[in-house]
Each structure stands twice: as structure tokens, then as C-alpha cells.
Amino acid sequence: MASTLIDGRHWEATITLQNGSMLSTSAPQHVTFDIAYHPNTSVGHAEISFYGFDRDTVYAIIEQGSRIEFSAGYRDEFERIFYGVIRNVHHIRSGVDNYIRVFATSVSQDAQQAILSKTWGPGTPYLSMLHDAIDAMNGTLNLIPRDATYWRDRLGYAETSGFTFADYAIRLAQDLATRSQSRLYSYSADGQLQNSGIYSQFYLCAPGYAATNDVHIITPETGMEGSLTYIPQGVIVATRLNSAMHPCDRFRVESQYYAASAGNPYEDNQRMLTANAAGEYYAETITHRGMFDGDVWTTSIVGRTPYA
């Protein structure tokens, strides 16, 4: 196992070609990655660069690359952080470097461009319309919380004149999430890999709810990088790459900082001024970044208070 690690870090990738064959690669081959999940787009985005492929492999990926599964982490924390559809591949030559950069999304281009044209009668639950939008994209909808009655009441019902929509299905899904002050994401968690066909897992999250009862603990001892940045109704925090962190997950930050005093610059006095920065938040935006040399692989999280 040691030979597949880069400073204790490990990654694996599987690229599926249009003909069904698969190309697998892993550390210690060099890689860089930038993977983001943001509620405003509802679509996960990945930019992954691979170094050291031979010519035949490069052109096979450029001409036939279809899907990509990417996992990264450390020996004790290693899971998939992206699964999606390859949108574009660039072959880059820069000095002695020769590499490919893969651009992928968690929702296929066909799904993002799927048109939904339909009229619903008066009193139709908007939840039903949301299911129709997700179905139009060949996706599956996961509700957080799972209570359908809760979501029917939160989303509401069509007025007496009914409701007509004719546009991209993803826009209807995003609009319904926004009107209910909820957040819509698309990602494939570890254990959810689809082996036949290409369809997306969508998650609709209500403020104050999480997919599981687990709470990620972020402290300097567990890999917290730097200090907290406070934003309205939340925080931004960076930590050592956490491949188990997904949108809507709960996390708790436990940190300490020292408030310096010019009048008492001695260490003992400073410790008396130690302040605590702690709180529980829900992951709204997640970005995983890593390079094969230099920086620590990190997960940057925008967290919101339960009812933000």
C-alpha cells in the first residue's frame, strides 16, 4: 500500500469510455483536482488533471471519455468525492509537463437541457411538479427530511388557475427549491454508483435538517486549516480533505484562539484571554482541492446555522 501513497494521501480514478471499457489509475501517478458542490447551480463540477498518461490513453479519453469516478483522501479517510459525466477534455503541454484536464459535471448535458412542458391543475402539490422535473432529467429525488407531508406543506400547492411550465426542467427544480428556501444538490455519495445508464441523484435539503445523524467534528487536531471566517448566519472553514463530507451534512467546529494584550504580553496572561469559537452548522457549499505536490489536500466548507 505504501507505494500507492503520496505523503500519506491516496486517490483512484475510473474513466468509462463510450464503448463500455474502463480505464483505472491511481497514486502515485500525479493528479490535481478541484471539485465543487454549490446550491445555486444544483450541479456538481469537477476539474481533474492527470499527468503521465501515454499517448494512446490520452487520445482514448479525449475521443471516447464518457464518465468519471474519482476518490481521494488519506489512508484512514478514503471515499468517492465525485462521480459524473465528462463534458470536455483538454490535452495540455506546458514545458516538460504533458497532461490532460478533464471537465465533468454530476448531471449530464442532456439532463441539464431536458425540456419540461406541462400544465398542472389547481391544487396540485408543487412537490409533484418537482418529481416531474427530476423525472424529466432521468434523475432520482432524495428528500431531507424524508417526510413527504412535510415537503408538500413546505412547497405548497398550485393556485386556483393551476400552473403551466415550459422550459428547462432543471430551472423548475431550482425555482421550487428557492421558493421553499431550501437547497438542491446533485451528487453521488459513496455506495451509490450507477452501473447501468447515466442518471443523477438529486437532494432537496431543508434548513436545519441533515441526511444522517452523524456530525463531522472539525478541530485543529482533526485537520482544521487556519481559522474560521465568519459570514452572516454561518462560517467558512477549511480542513484536511474530508471525503465523507457531503452537502447538507452537519458539522461542529471546535477551535480556540488567543486575544493578544499589548499591556500583558506574557504567555501566561495570554492563556487567560483564550476564547472559544465553537458551533454546529450545516454544509451549504463544499469544495475539495488537491495537488500532487506542496499543499495539503483540503475541503473548504461554507456552513450555515440550522435556520439560516
Disulfide bonds with the S-S distance in Angstrom:
Cys205-Cys248 1.88
